Amino acid sequence: MTEIKNILVALDLSEIDDTLISYAAFLSDVLQADKVYFVHNIKKYEIGELFEDELADINIEESIGEELNEKVASDFKGKAEWEVLISNDSYTESLIAYIVNKYAIHLTLVGSKNRVKGTGVVSGKLLRMLRCHILSIPRETVPKIEHIRVGTDFSSASRRSFSMAQVVGKAASAPVSAVHVYNVPLQFAPYLPKETLVPVVEKHTAEKGKKFMKKVPGSENIPLEIVPGRSSSIPETLTEYGKKKQTDLFFVSDKGGNTFSSLLVGSVTEELFNEDMHFPLWVCK
């Protein structure tokens, strides 16, 4: 799925909504999307008992709906059609998954929960439930795409992220590059000296990378950088790498698997969402 026509934006009435609305306008123009749905879930049960008397004569859904419609009308500068959807559901993840299926959503934008005070709709459950691409946006994100990176573990599943990255890269006239993080398997460390083990792993990784990139369509224009994990975890290494390289958009696959690294939902991909991200993270489905 590389065509992005319907976009969902999850709003939570926190400061990050401003970033999400402006980025959705920018991205919808870049990808020539048809429609953008702005969704907010009101967990009325969380405040109902405490403020039952105060809210007795107030239609909270209508009030919030009017507020968000005014905000989107004022801040959304994109060409695509848009609509605000308000709901009252106990489980935000389930609601978003329902809307994704009902409206044939191709991409869901969410705020990066670790850098802002908000409801934090991103979770491992959401990553597993949604049948569409997911893009996590930090609050400080500037709407621009000039440098695109793809994280790969050389698995067949990770090829999907290259296809989507190239589509966005072409639309935004931005170059695409790839990065692979490898770790030396510690289980062999007690038996093999480091000066013997490291070169073997480096050579094996480089050879595997060349073979993998040959199978990626259009890879002749995608440089691959292989980075040692050293003492940091793969998510930490990818985060620091992306920040150092001034990345505007970082792609990873929702699944993967490799001896020396891993980009699996529930492991590296999910951990990346919990890192102190400085750039948008796109999880390809």
PyMOL commands that set and color helices and strands:
alter all, ss='L'
color gray80, all
select helices_A, chain A and resi 16-30+45-48+60-75+92-102+124-129+156-172+186-188+194-214+219-221+234-244+268-274
alter helices_A, ss='H'
color red, helices_A
select strands_A, chain A and resi 6-11+35-41+81-87+107-111+133-137+148-151+176-182+224-228+249-253+281-284
alter strands_A, ss='S'
color yellow, strands_A
deselect
rebuild
show_as cartoon
